[in-house]
Amino acid sequence: MWIIIRALGYFVEFLELMILIRVIMSWIPNARYSRFYDTIYSITEPILEPIRELMFRYFNTGPIDISPIIAYFLIKIVYLILVRILIGVVF
């Protein structure tokens, strides 16, 4: 069971790193035209797009996109809940 928890932790760290790289690359003018950015975009967009839609629908955040921040916290919360469930199954 600890292997599953550790693998889940690595996956969460990977997603967080991809979101951070995407945020940093969004500040670089020509980064959006690279293949690396396309890969990062395809990994992170399924996570960020629903959050962005909800933010647009219910909160007017203007030109500032805070979906990466919200995604980071949601990923952490889901991870902690899953770890608690998995630890509860073991003990």
N, CA, C and O atoms as a CHARMM CRD file, in Angstrom:
* protein
*
  364
    1    1 MET  N      0.81700  -1.19300   0.00000 PROA 1      0.00000
    2    1 MET  CA     0.00000   0.00000   0.00000 PROA 1      0.00000
    3    1 MET  C      0.86400   1.26200   0.00000 PROA 1      0.00000
    4    1 MET  O      0.50500   2.28100  -0.59000 PROA 1      0.00000
    5    2 TRP  N      2.02400   1.16800   0.68300 PROA 2      0.00000
    6    2 TRP  CA     2.90400   2.33700   0.73400 PROA 2      0.00000
    7    2 TRP  C      3.45900   2.67400  -0.64100 PROA 2      0.00000
    8    2 TRP  O      3.77000   3.83100  -0.92800 PROA 2      0.00000
    9    3 ILE  N      3.58100   1.66200  -1.48700 PROA 3      0.00000
   10    3 ILE  CA     4.05400   1.90600  -2.85600 PROA 3      0.00000
   11    3 ILE  C      3.03000   2.74300  -3.61400 PROA 3      0.00000
   12    3 ILE  O      3.39600   3.63700  -4.37600 PROA 3      0.00000
   13    4 ILE  N      1.76300   2.45600  -3.40700 PROA 4      0.00000
   14    4 ILE  CA     0.70200   3.21800  -4.06900 PROA 4      0.00000
   15    4 ILE  C      0.70200   4.66600  -3.56900 PROA 4      0.00000
   16    4 ILE  O      0.55800   5.60100  -4.35700 PROA 4      0.00000
   17    5 ILE  N      0.86400   4.83900  -2.27300 PROA 5      0.00000
   18    5 ILE  CA     0.89300   6.19300  -1.71100 PROA 5      0.00000
   19    5 ILE  C      2.09200   6.96400  -2.24700 PROA 5      0.00000
   20    5 ILE  O      1.97500   8.14000  -2.59300 PROA 5      0.00000
   21    6 ARG  N      3.24700   6.30100  -2.31600 PROA 6      0.00000
   22    6 ARG  CA     4.43900   6.97700  -2.83100 PROA 6      0.00000
   23    6 ARG  C      4.27900   7.31500  -4.31000 PROA 6      0.00000
   24    6 ARG  O      4.65600   8.40700  -4.73700 PROA 6      0.00000
   25    7 ALA  N      3.72400   6.39100  -5.09900 PROA 7      0.00000
   26    7 ALA  CA     3.50000   6.65900  -6.52800 PROA 7      0.00000
   27    7 ALA  C      2.51400   7.80900  -6.70700 PROA 7      0.00000
   28    7 ALA  O      2.69400   8.65700  -7.58000 PROA 7      0.00000
   29    8 LEU  N      1.48900   7.83500  -5.89100 PROA 8      0.00000
   30    8 LEU  CA     0.52400   8.93400  -5.94200 PROA 8      0.00000
   31    8 LEU  C      1.19900  10.25700  -5.58500 PROA 8      0.00000
   32    8 LEU  O      0.90500  11.28900  -6.18800 PROA 8      0.00000
   33    9 GLY  N      2.08900  10.22600  -4.61800 PROA 9      0.00000
   34    9 GLY  CA     2.83400  11.42500  -4.24500 PROA 9      0.00000
   35    9 GLY  C      3.71600  11.92400  -5.37700 PROA 9      0.00000
   36    9 GLY  O      3.79300  13.12700  -5.62600 PROA 9      0.00000
   37   10 TYR  N      4.38700  10.99400  -6.07000 PROA 10     0.00000
   38   10 TYR  CA     5.21800  11.38200  -7.21500 PROA 10     0.00000
   39   10 TYR  C      4.36900  11.97500  -8.33400 PROA 10     0.00000
   40   10 TYR  O      4.77300  12.93700  -8.98700 PROA 10     0.00000
   41   11 PHE  N      3.19400  11.39700  -8.54800 PROA 11     0.00000
   42   11 PHE  CA     2.30200  11.90300  -9.58600 PROA 11     0.00000
   43   11 PHE  C      1.82800  13.31800  -9.25200 PROA 11     0.00000
   44   11 PHE  O      1.76600  14.17900 -10.12900 PROA 11     0.00000
   45   12 VAL  N      1.49800  13.55100  -8.00000 PROA 12     0.00000
   46   12 VAL  CA     1.06300  14.88100  -7.56300 PROA 12     0.00000
   47   12 VAL  C      2.20000  15.88500  -7.72900 PROA 12     0.00000
   48   12 VAL  O      1.97900  17.00100  -8.19900 PROA 12     0.00000
   49   13 GLU  N      3.40800  15.49800  -7.34700 PROA 13     0.00000
   50   13 GLU  CA     4.55600  16.39200  -7.52700 PROA 13     0.00000
   51   13 GLU  C      4.79700  16.69400  -9.00200 PROA 13     0.00000
   52   13 GLU  O      5.14400  17.81900  -9.36300 PROA 13     0.00000
   53   14 PHE  N      4.61300  15.69100  -9.84800 PROA 14     0.00000
   54   14 PHE  CA     4.76500  15.88500 -11.28700 PROA 14     0.00000
   55   14 PHE  C      3.74600  16.89800 -11.80500 PROA 14     0.00000
   56   14 PHE  O      4.10100  17.80500 -12.55700 PROA 14     0.00000
   57   15 LEU  N      2.48600  16.74900 -11.40700 PROA 15     0.00000
   58   15 LEU  CA     1.45000  17.69100 -11.84600 PROA 15     0.00000
   59   15 LEU  C      1.73400  19.10400 -11.35000 PROA 15     0.00000
   60   15 LEU  O      1.57600  20.07200 -12.09400 PROA 15     0.00000
   61   16 GLU  N      2.14800  19.22000 -10.11000 PROA 16     0.00000
   62   16 GLU  CA     2.47100  20.54400  -9.57100 PROA 16     0.00000
   63   16 GLU  C      3.63600  21.17700 -10.32200 PROA 16     0.00000
   64   16 GLU  O      3.62000  22.37600 -10.59900 PROA 16     0.00000
   65   17 LEU  N      4.64000  20.38000 -10.65100 PROA 17     0.00000
   66   17 LEU  CA     5.78100  20.89400 -11.40600 PROA 17     0.00000
   67   17 LEU  C      5.35900  21.33400 -12.80300 PROA 17     0.00000
   68   17 LEU  O      5.82400  22.36300 -13.29400 PROA 17     0.00000
   69   18 MET  N      4.48300  20.56700 -13.44800 PROA 18     0.00000
   70   18 MET  CA     4.01600  20.93400 -14.78700 PROA 18     0.00000
   71   18 MET  C      3.23000  22.24400 -14.74800 PROA 18     0.00000
   72   18 MET  O      3.37200  23.08100 -15.63900 PROA 18     0.00000
   73   19 ILE  N      2.41200  22.42000 -13.72600 PROA 19     0.00000
   74   19 ILE  CA     1.65600  23.67100 -13.59100 PROA 19     0.00000
   75   19 ILE  C      2.60800  24.83900 -13.35300 PROA 19     0.00000
   76   19 ILE  O      2.43100  25.91200 -13.93000 PROA 19     0.00000
   77   20 LEU  N      3.60700  24.63700 -12.51300 PROA 20     0.00000
   78   20 LEU  CA     4.58500  25.69800 -12.25700 PROA 20     0.00000
   79   20 LEU  C      5.36000  26.05700 -13.52500 PROA 20     0.00000
   80   20 LEU  O      5.57400  27.23600 -13.80700 PROA 20     0.00000
   81   21 ILE  N      5.77700  25.05700 -14.28100 PROA 21     0.00000
   82   21 ILE  CA     6.49100  25.32000 -15.53300 PROA 21     0.00000
   83   21 ILE  C      5.59600  26.07800 -16.50000 PROA 21     0.00000
   84   21 ILE  O      6.05300  26.99500 -17.18300 PROA 21     0.00000
   85   22 ARG  N      4.32800  25.70400 -16.56300 PROA 22     0.00000
   86   22 ARG  CA     3.41200  26.40800 -17.46500 PROA 22     0.00000
   87   22 ARG  C      3.24600  27.87200 -17.06200 PROA 22     0.00000
   88   22 ARG  O      3.21700  28.75400 -17.92100 PROA 22     0.00000
   89   23 VAL  N      3.14000  28.13100 -15.77100 PROA 23     0.00000
   90   23 VAL  CA     3.01100  29.51300 -15.30600 PROA 23     0.00000
   91   23 VAL  C      4.25800  30.31200 -15.66900 PROA 23     0.00000
   92   23 VAL  O      4.15900  31.43400 -16.16500 PROA 23     0.00000
   93   24 ILE  N      5.41800  29.74000 -15.42500 PROA 24     0.00000
   94   24 ILE  CA     6.66500  30.44600 -15.74700 PROA 24     0.00000
   95   24 ILE  C      6.78700  30.66300 -17.24900 PROA 24     0.00000
   96   24 ILE  O      7.20400  31.73500 -17.68700 PROA 24     0.00000
   97   25 MET  N      6.42900  29.65700 -18.04100 PROA 25     0.00000
   98   25 MET  CA     6.53200  29.79600 -19.49300 PROA 25     0.00000
   99   25 MET  C      5.52000  30.79100 -20.04200 PROA 25     0.00000
  100   25 MET  O      5.72600  31.34200 -21.12400 PROA 25     0.00000
  101   26 SER  N      4.44200  31.03000 -19.32400 PROA 26     0.00000
  102   26 SER  CA     3.46500  32.00900 -19.80700 PROA 26     0.00000
  103   26 SER  C      4.02200  33.42800 -19.74500 PROA 26     0.00000
  104   26 SER  O      3.49600  34.32900 -20.40000 PROA 26     0.00000
  105   27 TRP  N      5.06800  33.63100 -18.97400 PROA 27     0.00000
  106   27 TRP  CA     5.69400  34.94900 -18.88500 PROA 27     0.00000
  107   27 TRP  C      6.74300  35.16400 -19.96600 PROA 27     0.00000
  108   27 TRP  O      7.20800  36.28600 -20.16600 PROA 27     0.00000
  109   28 ILE  N      7.11900  34.09700 -20.66400 PROA 28     0.00000
  110   28 ILE  CA     8.13600  34.18900 -21.71400 PROA 28     0.00000
  111   28 ILE  C      7.41300  34.41000 -23.03700 PROA 28     0.00000
  112   28 ILE  O      6.54900  33.61100 -23.39600 PROA 28     0.00000
  113   29 PRO  N      7.74000  35.47200 -23.77500 PROA 29     0.00000
  114   29 PRO  CA     6.95000  35.86000 -24.95400 PROA 29     0.00000
  115   29 PRO  C      6.79300  34.77800 -26.02700 PROA 29     0.00000
  116   29 PRO  O      5.67200  34.53800 -26.47500 PROA 29     0.00000
  117   30 ASN  N      7.84900  34.13200 -26.44700 PROA 30     0.00000
  118   30 ASN  CA     7.74800  33.18800 -27.56300 PROA 30     0.00000
  119   30 ASN  C      7.68500  31.73600 -27.12900 PROA 30     0.00000
  120   30 ASN  O      7.80600  30.84300 -27.96800 PROA 30     0.00000
  121   31 ALA  N      7.50200  31.47800 -25.86000 PROA 31     0.00000
  122   31 ALA  CA     7.50000  30.10200 -25.36200 PROA 31     0.00000
  123   31 ALA  C      6.28900  29.31400 -25.84700 PROA 31     0.00000
  124   31 ALA  O      6.34500  28.08700 -25.93300 PROA 31     0.00000
  125   32 ARG  N      5.21200  29.99100 -26.16000 PROA 32     0.00000
  126   32 ARG  CA     3.99400  29.28500 -26.57100 PROA 32     0.00000
  127   32 ARG  C      4.11500  28.60000 -27.92500 PROA 32     0.00000
  128   32 ARG  O      3.26300  27.79300 -28.29600 PROA 32     0.00000
  129   33 TYR  N      5.15400  28.91600 -28.64600 PROA 33     0.00000
  130   33 TYR  CA     5.32200  28.34000 -29.97500 PROA 33     0.00000
  131   33 TYR  C      6.27700  27.15500 -29.97400 PROA 33     0.00000
  132   33 TYR  O      6.66200  26.67400 -31.04000 PROA 33     0.00000
  133   34 SER  N      6.66200  26.68100 -28.80600 PROA 34     0.00000
  134   34 SER  CA     7.59300  25.55800 -28.74000 PROA 34     0.00000
  135   34 SER  C      6.83900  24.24600 -28.52700 PROA 34     0.00000
  136   34 SER  O      5.71000  24.23100 -28.03700 PROA 34     0.00000
  137   35 ARG  N      7.47500  23.17600 -28.89800 PROA 35     0.00000
  138   35 ARG  CA     6.88700  21.84400 -28.72400 PROA 35     0.00000
  139   35 ARG  C      6.81600  21.48900 -27.23700 PROA 35     0.00000
  140   35 ARG  O      5.88200  20.82000 -26.79400 PROA 35     0.00000
  141   36 PHE  N      7.80600  21.94300 -26.47900 PROA 36     0.00000
  142   36 PHE  CA     7.81400  21.69100 -25.03700 PROA 36     0.00000
  143   36 PHE  C      6.58300  22.31500 -24.37400 PROA 36     0.00000
  144   36 PHE  O      5.94900  21.69300 -23.52100 PROA 36     0.00000
  145   37 TYR  N      6.25200  23.53800 -24.76600 PROA 37     0.00000
  146   37 TYR  CA     5.07000  24.19300 -24.21400 PROA 37     0.00000
  147   37 TYR  C      3.80200  23.43700 -24.61400 PROA 37     0.00000
  148   37 TYR  O      2.87300  23.31900 -23.81500 PROA 37     0.00000
  149   38 ASP  N      3.76100  22.93300 -25.82900 PROA 38     0.00000
  150   38 ASP  CA     2.59500  22.15600 -26.25900 PROA 38     0.00000
  151   38 ASP  C      2.40300  20.92000 -25.37900 PROA 38     0.00000
  152   38 ASP  O      1.27700  20.55900 -25.03700 PROA 38     0.00000
  153   39 THR  N      3.50900  20.28200 -25.02100 PROA 39     0.00000
  154   39 THR  CA     3.43000  19.10900 -24.14900 PROA 39     0.00000
  155   39 THR  C      2.92700  19.50000 -22.76100 PROA 39     0.00000
  156   39 THR  O      2.04400  18.84600 -22.20700 PROA 39     0.00000
  157   40 ILE  N      3.49000  20.55600 -22.21300 PROA 40     0.00000
  158   40 ILE  CA     3.05800  21.03800 -20.89400 PROA 40     0.00000
  159   40 ILE  C      1.58300  21.44200 -20.93900 PROA 40     0.00000
  160   40 ILE  O      0.82200  21.14700 -20.01800 PROA 40     0.00000
  161   41 TYR  N      1.19600  22.10900 -22.00400 PROA 41     0.00000
  162   41 TYR  CA    -0.18700  22.54900 -22.17600 PROA 41     0.00000
  163   41 TYR  C     -1.13600  21.34600 -22.20700 PROA 41     0.00000
  164   41 TYR  O     -2.18300  21.36200 -21.55900 PROA 41     0.00000
  165   42 SER  N     -0.77300  20.31400 -22.95400 PROA 42     0.00000
  166   42 SER  CA    -1.65500  19.14900 -23.06800 PROA 42     0.00000
  167   42 SER  C     -1.76400  18.38500 -21.74900 PROA 42     0.00000
  168   42 SER  O     -2.76400  17.70600 -21.51400 PROA 42     0.00000
  169   43 ILE  N     -0.76200  18.48500 -20.89500 PROA 43     0.00000
  170   43 ILE  CA    -0.82400  17.82500 -19.59300 PROA 43     0.00000
  171   43 ILE  C     -1.65600  18.63900 -18.60500 PROA 43     0.00000
  172   43 ILE  O     -2.43300  18.07200 -17.83700 PROA 43     0.00000
  173   44 THR  N     -1.50200  19.94900 -18.61800 PROA 44     0.00000
  174   44 THR  CA    -2.12900  20.78400 -17.59000 PROA 44     0.00000
  175   44 THR  C     -3.50600  21.32800 -17.96200 PROA 44     0.00000
  176   44 THR  O     -4.30200  21.63800 -17.07500 PROA 44     0.00000
  177   45 GLU  N     -3.79400  21.44600 -19.22300 PROA 45     0.00000
  178   45 GLU  CA    -5.06400  22.06400 -19.62500 PROA 45     0.00000
  179   45 GLU  C     -6.29500  21.29300 -19.15200 PROA 45     0.00000
  180   45 GLU  O     -7.27400  21.92900 -18.76300 PROA 45     0.00000
  181   46 PRO  N     -6.30100  19.94800 -19.16400 PROA 46     0.00000
  182   46 PRO  CA    -7.48300  19.25100 -18.62100 PROA 46     0.00000
  183   46 PRO  C     -7.73900  19.53700 -17.14100 PROA 46     0.00000
  184   46 PRO  O     -8.86300  19.37500 -16.66600 PROA 46     0.00000
  185   47 ILE  N     -6.72400  19.95300 -16.42300 PROA 47     0.00000
  186   47 ILE  CA    -6.89000  20.30700 -15.01500 PROA 47     0.00000
  187   47 ILE  C     -7.31700  21.76400 -14.87500 PROA 47     0.00000
  188   47 ILE  O     -8.19800  22.08400 -14.07700 PROA 47     0.00000
  189   48 LEU  N     -6.69300  22.64100 -15.64600 PROA 48     0.00000
  190   48 LEU  CA    -6.91600  24.07700 -15.47600 PROA 48     0.00000
  191   48 LEU  C     -8.20000  24.57900 -16.13800 PROA 48     0.00000
  192   48 LEU  O     -8.82200  25.51300 -15.63200 PROA 48     0.00000
  193   49 GLU  N     -8.60000  23.99000 -17.23500 PROA 49     0.00000
  194   49 GLU  CA    -9.76000  24.49700 -17.98200 PROA 49     0.00000
  195   49 GLU  C    -11.06300  24.45200 -17.17800 PROA 49     0.00000
  196   49 GLU  O    -11.78000  25.45300 -17.16000 PROA 49     0.00000
  197   50 PRO  N    -11.40500  23.33900 -16.50900 PROA 50     0.00000
  198   50 PRO  CA   -12.65100  23.36100 -15.71300 PROA 50     0.00000
  199   50 PRO  C    -12.62000  24.39700 -14.59100 PROA 50     0.00000
  200   50 PRO  O    -13.63400  25.02700 -14.29200 PROA 50     0.00000
  201   51 ILE  N    -11.46300  24.56700 -13.97900 PROA 51     0.00000
  202   51 ILE  CA   -11.34300  25.57300 -12.92300 PROA 51     0.00000
  203   51 ILE  C    -11.51600  26.96300 -13.51100 PROA 51     0.00000
  204   51 ILE  O    -12.19100  27.81300 -12.93000 PROA 51     0.00000
  205   52 ARG  N    -10.90700  27.18900 -14.66000 PROA 52     0.00000
  206   52 ARG  CA   -11.01800  28.49100 -15.32900 PROA 52     0.00000
  207   52 ARG  C    -12.46600  28.77700 -15.70900 PROA 52     0.00000
  208   52 ARG  O    -12.92500  29.91000 -15.57100 PROA 52     0.00000
  209   53 GLU  N    -13.18800  27.77300 -16.18400 PROA 53     0.00000
  210   53 GLU  CA   -14.60100  27.94600 -16.54000 PROA 53     0.00000
  211   53 GLU  C    -15.44000  28.30200 -15.31500 PROA 53     0.00000
  212   53 GLU  O    -16.28900  29.19200 -15.37800 PROA 53     0.00000
  213   54 LEU  N    -15.20400  27.61200 -14.20400 PROA 54     0.00000
  214   54 LEU  CA   -15.94400  27.92400 -12.98300 PROA 54     0.00000
  215   54 LEU  C    -15.62400  29.32600 -12.48000 PROA 54     0.00000
  216   54 LEU  O    -16.51200  30.04900 -12.02900 PROA 54     0.00000
  217   55 MET  N    -14.36200  29.70200 -12.55800 PROA 55     0.00000
  218   55 MET  CA   -13.97800  31.04700 -12.12100 PROA 55     0.00000
  219   55 MET  C    -14.62800  32.10600 -13.00500 PROA 55     0.00000
  220   55 MET  O    -15.06900  33.14500 -12.51300 PROA 55     0.00000
  221   56 PHE  N    -14.68500  31.84800 -14.29000 PROA 56     0.00000
  222   56 PHE  CA   -15.29700  32.80300 -15.20600 PROA 56     0.00000
  223   56 PHE  C    -16.80000  32.90500 -14.96200 PROA 56     0.00000
  224   56 PHE  O    -17.37800  33.99000 -15.03200 PROA 56     0.00000
  225   57 ARG  N    -17.42300  31.76800 -14.67500 PROA 57     0.00000
  226   57 ARG  CA   -18.87300  31.74300 -14.50300 PROA 57     0.00000
  227   57 ARG  C    -19.31700  32.38900 -13.18800 PROA 57     0.00000
  228   57 ARG  O    -20.29300  33.13900 -13.16500 PROA 57     0.00000
  229   58 TYR  N    -18.61100  32.10300 -12.10500 PROA 58     0.00000
  230   58 TYR  CA   -19.09100  32.53800 -10.79200 PROA 58     0.00000
  231   58 TYR  C    -18.33700  33.71900 -10.18700 PROA 58     0.00000
  232   58 TYR  O    -18.88000  34.43900  -9.34900 PROA 58     0.00000
  233   59 PHE  N    -17.10900  33.91600 -10.59900 PROA 59     0.00000
  234   59 PHE  CA   -16.30200  35.01400 -10.04900 PROA 59     0.00000
  235   59 PHE  C    -15.68100  35.76600 -11.20700 PROA 59     0.00000
  236   59 PHE  O    -15.17800  35.16600 -12.15700 PROA 59     0.00000
  237   60 ASN  N    -15.72000  37.06500 -11.12100 PROA 60     0.00000
  238   60 ASN  CA   -15.10200  37.86800 -12.16600 PROA 60     0.00000
  239   60 ASN  C    -13.68600  38.22100 -11.71800 PROA 60     0.00000
  240   60 ASN  O    -13.47800  39.19300 -10.99100 PROA 60     0.00000
  241   61 THR  N    -12.71900  37.42400 -12.15700 PROA 61     0.00000
  242   61 THR  CA   -11.33300  37.67300 -11.76100 PROA 61     0.00000
  243   61 THR  C    -10.62700  38.60600 -12.72600 PROA 61     0.00000
  244   61 THR  O     -9.46000  38.94300 -12.52300 PROA 61     0.00000
  245   62 GLY  N    -11.31500  39.02200 -13.76500 PROA 62     0.00000
  246   62 GLY  CA   -10.71700  39.94200 -14.72900 PROA 62     0.00000
  247   62 GLY  C     -9.63500  39.26600 -15.55000 PROA 62     0.00000
  248   62 GLY  O     -9.74400  38.08300 -15.87400 PROA 62     0.00000
  249   63 PRO  N     -8.59800  40.00500 -15.88500 PROA 63     0.00000
  250   63 PRO  CA    -7.56100  39.43800 -16.74700 PROA 63     0.00000
  251   63 PRO  C     -6.56900  38.53900 -16.00900 PROA 63     0.00000
  252   63 PRO  O     -5.67500  37.96700 -16.63200 PROA 63     0.00000
  253   64 ILE  N     -6.71600  38.41100 -14.70000 PROA 64     0.00000
  254   64 ILE  CA    -5.78700  37.58900 -13.92700 PROA 64     0.00000
  255   64 ILE  C     -6.32900  36.16900 -13.84200 PROA 64     0.00000
  256   64 ILE  O     -7.45600  35.94500 -13.39800 PROA 64     0.00000
  257   65 ASP  N     -5.51400  35.21600 -14.27300 PROA 65     0.00000
  258   65 ASP  CA    -5.90000  33.80800 -14.24500 PROA 65     0.00000
  259   65 ASP  C     -5.31700  33.17000 -12.98900 PROA 65     0.00000
  260   65 ASP  O     -4.11200  32.93800 -12.89800 PROA 65     0.00000
  261   66 ILE  N     -6.18400  32.89300 -12.02700 PROA 66     0.00000
  262   66 ILE  CA    -5.71600  32.27600 -10.79400 PROA 66     0.00000
  263   66 ILE  C     -6.00000  30.77700 -10.76700 PROA 66     0.00000
  264   66 ILE  O     -5.86800  30.14200  -9.72100 PROA 66     0.00000
  265   67 SER  N     -6.38600  30.21000 -11.90100 PROA 67     0.00000
  266   67 SER  CA    -6.67700  28.78200 -11.94600 PROA 67     0.00000
  267   67 SER  C     -5.47500  27.91500 -11.58400 PROA 67     0.00000
  268   67 SER  O     -5.68400  26.86700 -10.97300 PROA 67     0.00000
  269   68 PRO  N     -4.22300  28.27200 -11.91700 PROA 68     0.00000
  270   68 PRO  CA    -3.10800  27.43300 -11.46000 PROA 68     0.00000
  271   68 PRO  C     -2.97100  27.38600  -9.93900 PROA 68     0.00000
  272   68 PRO  O     -2.61000  26.35000  -9.38000 PROA 68     0.00000
  273   69 ILE  N     -3.25400  28.48800  -9.27500 PROA 69     0.00000
  274   69 ILE  CA    -3.17000  28.51300  -7.81100 PROA 69     0.00000
  275   69 ILE  C     -4.24900  27.61900  -7.21200 PROA 69     0.00000
  276   69 ILE  O     -3.98500  26.83500  -6.30100 PROA 69     0.00000
  277   70 ILE  N     -5.45800  27.74400  -7.72900 PROA 70     0.00000
  278   70 ILE  CA    -6.56300  26.92600  -7.23400 PROA 70     0.00000
  279   70 ILE  C     -6.31100  25.45900  -7.54100 PROA 70     0.00000
  280   70 ILE  O     -6.58000  24.59900  -6.70300 PROA 70     0.00000
  281   71 ALA  N     -5.79900  25.15900  -8.73200 PROA 71     0.00000
  282   71 ALA  CA    -5.49400  23.77700  -9.10000 PROA 71     0.00000
  283   71 ALA  C     -4.45100  23.18400  -8.16500 PROA 71     0.00000
  284   71 ALA  O     -4.56900  22.03100  -7.74900 PROA 71     0.00000
  285   72 TYR  N     -3.43700  23.96300  -7.83700 PROA 72     0.00000
  286   72 TYR  CA    -2.39500  23.48800  -6.92800 PROA 72     0.00000
  287   72 TYR  C     -3.00400  23.07000  -5.59000 PROA 72     0.00000
  288   72 TYR  O     -2.70600  21.98900  -5.08200 PROA 72     0.00000
  289   73 PHE  N     -3.85200  23.92100  -5.02100 PROA 73     0.00000
  290   73 PHE  CA    -4.45800  23.60600  -3.73100 PROA 73     0.00000
  291   73 PHE  C     -5.44500  22.44300  -3.83300 PROA 73     0.00000
  292   73 PHE  O     -5.50300  21.60600  -2.93200 PROA 73     0.00000
  293   74 LEU  N     -6.21600  22.37900  -4.90900 PROA 74     0.00000
  294   74 LEU  CA    -7.14700  21.25900  -5.07700 PROA 74     0.00000
  295   74 LEU  C     -6.41200  19.93200  -5.23100 PROA 74     0.00000
  296   74 LEU  O     -6.83500  18.91600  -4.67900 PROA 74     0.00000
  297   75 ILE  N     -5.31800  19.94100  -5.97500 PROA 75     0.00000
  298   75 ILE  CA    -4.52200  18.72000  -6.13300 PROA 75     0.00000
  299   75 ILE  C     -3.98900  18.26900  -4.77500 PROA 75     0.00000
  300   75 ILE  O     -4.03000  17.08200  -4.45400 PROA 75     0.00000
  301   76 LYS  N     -3.49200  19.20900  -3.98500 PROA 76     0.00000
  302   76 LYS  CA    -2.98400  18.87700  -2.64800 PROA 76     0.00000
  303   76 LYS  C     -4.08900  18.32100  -1.75100 PROA 76     0.00000
  304   76 LYS  O     -3.87700  17.33600  -1.04400 PROA 76     0.00000
  305   77 ILE  N     -5.26000  18.94600  -1.77700 PROA 77     0.00000
  306   77 ILE  CA    -6.36700  18.49700  -0.93200 PROA 77     0.00000
  307   77 ILE  C     -6.81200  17.09700  -1.32900 PROA 77     0.00000
  308   77 ILE  O     -7.01700  16.24400  -0.46600 PROA 77     0.00000
  309   78 VAL  N     -6.96300  16.85400  -2.62500 PROA 78     0.00000
  310   78 VAL  CA    -7.37100  15.52700  -3.09500 PROA 78     0.00000
  311   78 VAL  C     -6.32000  14.49000  -2.72100 PROA 78     0.00000
  312   78 VAL  O     -6.65900  13.38000  -2.31100 PROA 78     0.00000
  313   79 TYR  N     -5.05000  14.84500  -2.86000 PROA 79     0.00000
  314   79 TYR  CA    -3.97100  13.92700  -2.49300 PROA 79     0.00000
  315   79 TYR  C     -4.04400  13.57400  -1.00800 PROA 79     0.00000
  316   79 TYR  O     -3.95000  12.40100  -0.64700 PROA 79     0.00000
  317   80 LEU  N     -4.21100  14.56900  -0.15500 PROA 80     0.00000
  318   80 LEU  CA    -4.27200  14.30400   1.28100 PROA 80     0.00000
  319   80 LEU  C     -5.47900  13.45200   1.65000 PROA 80     0.00000
  320   80 LEU  O     -5.38600  12.58300   2.51800 PROA 80     0.00000
  321   81 ILE  N     -6.60300  13.69400   1.00100 PROA 81     0.00000
  322   81 ILE  CA    -7.79600  12.87500   1.25700 PROA 81     0.00000
  323   81 ILE  C     -7.55900  11.43700   0.82400 PROA 81     0.00000
  324   81 ILE  O     -7.90400  10.50500   1.55100 PROA 81     0.00000
  325   82 LEU  N     -6.97100  11.24500  -0.36100 PROA 82     0.00000
  326   82 LEU  CA    -6.69800   9.88800  -0.84100 PROA 82     0.00000
  327   82 LEU  C     -5.70000   9.15900   0.05200 PROA 82     0.00000
  328   82 LEU  O     -5.85200   7.96400   0.30200 PROA 82     0.00000
  329   83 VAL  N     -4.69600   9.85800   0.52800 PROA 83     0.00000
  330   83 VAL  CA    -3.72500   9.22900   1.42900 PROA 83     0.00000
  331   83 VAL  C     -4.40000   8.81400   2.72700 PROA 83     0.00000
  332   83 VAL  O     -4.14300   7.72400   3.23600 PROA 83     0.00000
  333   84 ARG  N     -5.25500   9.66400   3.26500 PROA 84     0.00000
  334   84 ARG  CA    -5.98700   9.30700   4.49200 PROA 84     0.00000
  335   84 ARG  C     -6.86400   8.07400   4.27000 PROA 84     0.00000
  336   84 ARG  O     -6.95000   7.19900   5.13100 PROA 84     0.00000
  337   85 ILE  N     -7.51200   8.01600   3.11000 PROA 85     0.00000
  338   85 ILE  CA    -8.35300   6.85600   2.80200 PROA 85     0.00000
  339   85 ILE  C     -7.50100   5.60300   2.68100 PROA 85     0.00000
  340   85 ILE  O     -7.85300   4.55800   3.22800 PROA 85     0.00000
  341   86 LEU  N     -6.38000   5.69800   1.96600 PROA 86     0.00000
  342   86 LEU  CA    -5.51600   4.53400   1.78900 PROA 86     0.00000
  343   86 LEU  C     -4.89300   4.08800   3.10400 PROA 86     0.00000
  344   86 LEU  O     -4.76400   2.88800   3.34400 PROA 86     0.00000
  345   87 ILE  N     -4.51000   5.01600   3.95000 PROA 87     0.00000
  346   87 ILE  CA    -3.96600   4.64200   5.25700 PROA 87     0.00000
  347   87 ILE  C     -5.05700   4.01100   6.11500 PROA 87     0.00000
  348   87 ILE  O     -4.79200   3.07700   6.87300 PROA 87     0.00000
  349   88 GLY  N     -6.27700   4.51500   5.99800 PROA 88     0.00000
  350   88 GLY  CA    -7.39400   3.93300   6.73000 PROA 88     0.00000
  351   88 GLY  C     -7.70500   2.51700   6.28700 PROA 88     0.00000
  352   88 GLY  O     -8.16200   1.70200   7.08800 PROA 88     0.00000
  353   89 VAL  N     -7.46100   2.21400   5.01700 PROA 89     0.00000
  354   89 VAL  CA    -7.68800   0.86400   4.50400 PROA 89     0.00000
  355   89 VAL  C     -6.63900  -0.08500   5.06000 PROA 89     0.00000
  356   89 VAL  O     -6.94400  -1.23800   5.36300 PROA 89     0.00000
  357   90 VAL  N     -5.40700   0.39100   5.19800 PROA 90     0.00000
  358   90 VAL  CA    -4.31400  -0.45300   5.67900 PROA 90     0.00000
  359   90 VAL  C     -4.47900  -0.77600   7.15400 PROA 90     0.00000
  360   90 VAL  O     -4.28900  -1.92000   7.56700 PROA 90     0.00000
  361   91 PHE  N     -4.83400   0.23000   7.95400 PROA 91     0.00000
  362   91 PHE  CA    -4.90200   0.01000   9.40300 PROA 91     0.00000
  363   91 PHE  C     -6.30700  -0.17000   9.82900 PROA 91     0.00000
  364   91 PHE  O     -6.57200  -0.36700  11.01500 PROA 91     0.00000
